[in-house]
């Protein structure tokens, strides 16, 4: 009798090793390997395998090229349609991860209600009981519908039998960590269980041309638990993030059918999640008095929309002579580079300062256009000179102190003007880009102030 094989998989990146190691050679994480047991391999006759392979092998000419095979279905929630690339693709598998209590089940219940207006939805609850689901449905004012069906089980075979008998168009699993199959081990939530149950559900969903939503928990590091072992198996991976003021951000990190640059914004209310369809100034702080030092408005382009966010900077003398950078919304290495460029170009010293950077509203920013407003906020905090209200900026900062243009500058300028911005600062090259992008003669070009270097722009802004 063959013995089960043992393998070790990294919880962070999914790298596999035959022996346990303290440090993952792929992602360099420590103590991240988990042990899994693989079923013994079965031997097959080579002639049978060759004949079977010939039956399934086809050329590219034999593959159907009908564009109508990809069907987009409106899910009824505009913001989710935006993140998914226009709607739900038939036969697609979507993984949604988020912190406990952030509102994943609430979002999926509202989505199930919208989809059930036009097609059959099966909601599989492995975590919550029937009374808990009833309480949530009452709070969300979900109307009773024969097209929205619930089952309360963690058994994979019960789920498969229900899908085969009901033949729903959309299946929602809350959550994938609760599903259990005796063939994949004895403990639910392990890597073996997750991979096995996920693959079984994907196979049945693909064959039925339905859509599958999988809710997953995240670890304390903020990654989907499981670990990355099921992300490559699905078509779309969405992260549900928490922001300040009860704001929720749905962000795509993988999408085989659309862009990963789009964001969906929601506001948590007593009766559920409410869409924010015009988010340009949702992250701004409105003050009656002048801004304190260290504040600058940035125009951030995400997907097809522009967001105005407030960059907050604080510099204080470093303790013990060792300076540190504290920034969890913008990459700390980028902030260190911006501070070094400012020190080199302006002569203002940052190497003996502790630097704190925050983005009001809690939005994480990766776009290069945040370089210039972050530099202006740092300079304002270090010198104690405030930036006037109604001032925004966008631009990439090079190591030589040059300000480089960023895409969609005309769109940023229009959004800033609509939100009451009086002065917009960017690179000189952005003037030419703005004239190429802009076809509207009413563009507020008089509010657009440019410079070639950060030193030149600081002299203009801070007089």
N, C-alpha and C positions, 0 to 999 in steps of 0.2 A: 504493500500500500504506500503510495506516494505521500510525502509530508508536505505541509503547507510551506511556501516560501515566505521569507520575511524580508521586507524592504523598509527603508526609512525615507520619508518625504518631508521636505521643508515646509513649515506652515506659512511662510512668508511668500516664497516664490514658486513652490511646487517642485523644486529640484529633487531628484531621486538618487539615493545612494544604497549600495548593498550593505554597508556597515554604518553604525552610528558615528556621527562626528559632532564635536562641540561647536564647530563653526561651519556654516554653509558656504561652500566654495563659489556658489553662483551669486548670492546677494549679500554675503559676508555677515549674516545675522548669527547671533550666538544662541545656543540652546533652543533651536527652532525645529529640530527634527522630531517627527512622531513615527512610531512603529506601526506598520500595517502588515497584514498577512494576505498573501495572494493564494488563490486556490491552485491546487496542483494541475499542471498542464496535461491535456489528454493527447494521445498519439493518434494520428490519422494516417490513412494510406496515402502515399504521395500521388498515385495515379488519380485517386478520387479528388484530391485537392487541385490538381492541374486541370481536370475536366470541369470542376466547379468554377475555377478562376476564369476559364475560357467563356463560360456562360455569362459571367457578369462583366467581362471586359468589353468596352465599346469605344469607338473612335469619336472625335469631336464632332464629326459630321452627323452622327446618329443622335446627338443630343438635341432635343427640341429647342428652337430659338424663338418661340412665341413669347412676346413681351407681356402678354396678358396673364402669364402664369404667376406673376408677382402682383398680388392684390392688396391694396392699402385699404384698411377699414378705419373709419372715423370712430375713435373711442368715446367721443362726446365731451372730452375735456381738452380745450384748445392748447393749454400749456403742455400736456403730456403728448399730444400730437406733434407739437413743435420739437420736443426732445427726441421723439422716436423717428423723426424724419418725415412727418406728414401723416402718420397713422400707424396702425398695427398691421404688420405683414402676415398674411395667412401662413401658418406653419412655423412661425417664429417662436423662439424661446427667450424670455426677458427675465433677467435676474435683478432684483431690487434689494439693495443693502442699506442699512442705516442703524443708528444707535437705538437701544431699547427705549420705547416711549416717545420716539420722535414723530410718529404718526404714519408708519408704513401700513398698518392694518386699516386705519381710517382712510387713507388714500385709496387702498385697494377696494374697500367697501364702496366708496363713492364711485370708483371706476366700474365696479361690477354693476352698480345700479344703472349707470349710463349705458353700458353695453347691453344690458338685459332689455333695454327698450327696443332693440332691433334683432337680438339673437340670444341664444341660450348660454347661460354662464353657470359653471360649477365652481363653487367656493369650498375648498377643503380646509377645515380648521383643525389643526393638530395641537394647538396651544390653548385655545379658549373654549369654554363650555357653551352649551346652548343659551343659558340665561345671560352670559356675558355678551354673546353675539346679539341677542335680542335688545339688551340695553344700548349697545352701540347703534344698532339700526334705528331705535327710537330717537336717540340723540341726533342722528344724522338725518332723521325724517325720511328714511328709505321706505318707499311704498312697496307693499306686497305685490309680488309678481311671480307667476308660474314659470317665468324664464330664468329666474334667479334661484338656484338650488344650492342648499348647504348640506355637507356631510361632515360629521365630527369623528375623525379616526386618524390614527397614525400608521395603520397597516397598509403597506404598499399594494398588496393583492386586492384589498377592498377598494382602494382607489382605482386600480386598473379595471376591475370589474364594473365599477360605477361609470367610468368613462366609456367603456365599451357598450354598456346598456343605454346610457342617456345620450351619448354622442353629442356633447356640448361643443359650441364654437369657440369658447374661451374657458380655460381652466386656471384657477388661482390657488396656489398652495401656500398656506400660512402655518408654519414655515417649513422650508426644505429640511432643516435640522431635526424636525420631529418625525419624519418618515422613517419607517423601520421595515427591514426585510430579514428573515432568519438566514437567508443565503449569504448575506454580506457581513455577518458577525452577530455578536450578542448585545452590543451596546449601541443605542441610537446616537446619531450626531458625529460618529467617527468618520474618518476620511473614506474608509471602505463603504460605509453606509451612504454617505453623501454621493459619491461617484456612482455607485450601483443604482440607487433610487433615481438619481437625476438622469442617468442614461436610459433607464427603463421608461421613465415618463417622456423623455425626448423621442424615443422610438415610437411610442404609441401616438404622441401628438403629431409628429411628422407624417405618419401614415394616414392619420385622420384629417390632415390639412387644417388643424385647429391652431389656436394660439395658447401659449403657456406662460403664466407669470409665476415666478418663484420668489418668495420673500426670504431673505437671509439676514442673519445677525452679523454684526461687525465686532471685531476684537477691540481691546483697549487701545491698540495702535491705530484703529480706524480703518482696517481692511476687512473685507468680507471673510468671516470665519469659514474654515472649511478645507483648505485655505484658498489658494488660487487654483485649486484642482478642478473646480467646476466652472470657472470663468471662461476657459477656452472651449467649453462644451456648449455654451449658449451663444445666441446671436447678438444680444444686447445686454450691457451691464450698466445699471443706473445706481448712482449713490444719492441717498436722501440725506441732506445736511441740515443742521440747525444753525440758524443765525439769530441775531438779537431781535428784540421786539416781536417775538413769535413768528419770525420769518422762516420759511422753509425753502430750501433750494434743491431742486432735482437736477442732477448733472449726469450726463452720459460720459463714460470712460471707454466704452467700446460699443460700436454700432455698425453692423454689417450692411445696413440699409440706409444709412444717412450719416450726417456730420456729428462729430462729438463736441462741437463748439457751442451748441445751443444750451440754454439754461431754462428751467421752468421755475417760476416763483409762486409761492403760496403763502397765505397768511392764516395762521391757526385761529379759528374762532370757536365759540361754544357749540356751534352746530356743524363743525367740520372745517375742512380746508377750503379756503376761498382763493380763486385765481387772482393774480396780479398781472393784468394784461398791459398796463402802461407803467413800467417800473423805472423810468428814467431818473426820477428824483426820490425813489423810495428809500434810498440809503443815506440821503442827506439829512443833516441836522440844521434846523432853522433857528438862528439866534437873533435876538432883538438888538444886541450890542455887537461891537466889532469882534472879529475872531481873535482868540488868544494866539500867541506865538506857537508855531509848530503845526499849523493847520493849512492844508492845501487840497483843493478839489481836483480829482482825476476823472477823465472820461475814459471808460473802459469799454471796449468793443468785444462782445461775446456773441458768437453766432450771427444773428441778423439784427441785433439790437445794441443800443448804447446805454450804459449805466453810468450815472454820476455818483462817485463815492468820495468820502472824506478820508484823506490820509492824515493820520495823527502821528507826530514825532515828538520824542522827548529825549534830551541829552542831559546827563548828570555826570559829575566827576567820578571816574572809576575808583573803586576801593582796592587798595593793595597794588595799584599800578597795572592791573590787568584789565583791559577793556573787554566788554562783552556786548553781543547784539541779541536782543530779545524780539523776535518777530515770527509769529506763527501764521499770519495771514499772507505775508509776502516772504519769499525765500530769504532766509537770513544771509546767505552768501551774496545775494544780489545787493542787499542793504550794505554789507561790508564793502563791496566794490564801489557803490555809489559814494559812500563816505570817504573812501580813499581818493576817488576822483575829485571830490570837493576839496579835500585837504591839499591836493597837489595843485589844483587850478586856482583856488581862491585864497589859499594861505591860512584858512580857518582850521584850527586843529580839532580832529575828531579821534585821534589815536589814544588819547587819555580820557575818553568819555565812554560811559555805558550808554548804549543806544536802544531805545524802545520804539517800536513801530506798531501801530494798530490801524486797522481799517474799520471805520465806523459801520455798524450793521453786520459785521462778522463775515463778510464775503472774502473768500480766498481768491487771490489774484495771481495769475501766471503771465499775463500779457506784458510785453516789453514796454508798452506805452506808459506804464506806471513809473518808469525810471525818473522822468523829469519832475512830476509832482512830488515824488518821494525826496528827490534832491532839494527841491524848494522848501519842503516841510522841514527837512533836517537843518538847512541853513537858517530858516526862520527860528527854529527852536534854539539853535546854538548861539545866535546873535541876539535873541530876544526881540526881534523886529517882526511884528505880525504882518500877515498878508491880508490885504483888504478883502472884504466880503465881495462875492460876485466875481472871483478870480478862479480860473481853471487852467489846466495844462495837460499836455499829452506829448510824449516824445521819448525816444530811446537815447540813452547816454552812452557814448563810447568811452574807451579808456583814455583817450586823448582830450576828453572834455567836449567833444563835438556833439551837437544835438542832431539826431537822425530822425527822419520823418517816419510816421507810422501809417498803416493803411486806414482808409475810410475817414480821412481827416475832415472832409466836408460834412459827412454825417455826424461826426462828433461835434463840429462847430454848430450845426443846426440844433442838435439836442441840447447843447449847453445854452444856446440863446433862448430856447423855449423854456428852460428852467431858471431864467433870470440871470444868467452869467453875463457880466459886462465886459470882461477882458479874458481873452483866450490866448495862451502862450504855447508856442511850438517852434519847430525848426524852420529855417528859411526855405528849405526844400519843400516844405509842406504847402507853401503858397502855390507853387506850380502844380502839385498834386491836387490841391483843392480846386483849382480852375479846371483841371481835367475831369475830376469826379463830379463837379457841381454843374448842373444844367439849369438851376433856378436863379434867375436874376436878382431875387430878393435875398440872397445869402448875405448874412451880416459880416461882410469882409472888413468893415471898419473896426470890428472888435477883435480882429485877428492880429496879434503882435508876435513877431518872429525874431529869432537871433540864430547865429551860427554856432556859438559856443555857450556853455553854461556860465562862464564868467561874464560874457556880454549880456546874457539874459538877466543875471542877478543884478547887474548894474542898472538895467532898465527897470526891473520890478522893485528893487529896494532903494532906488534913487541914490 
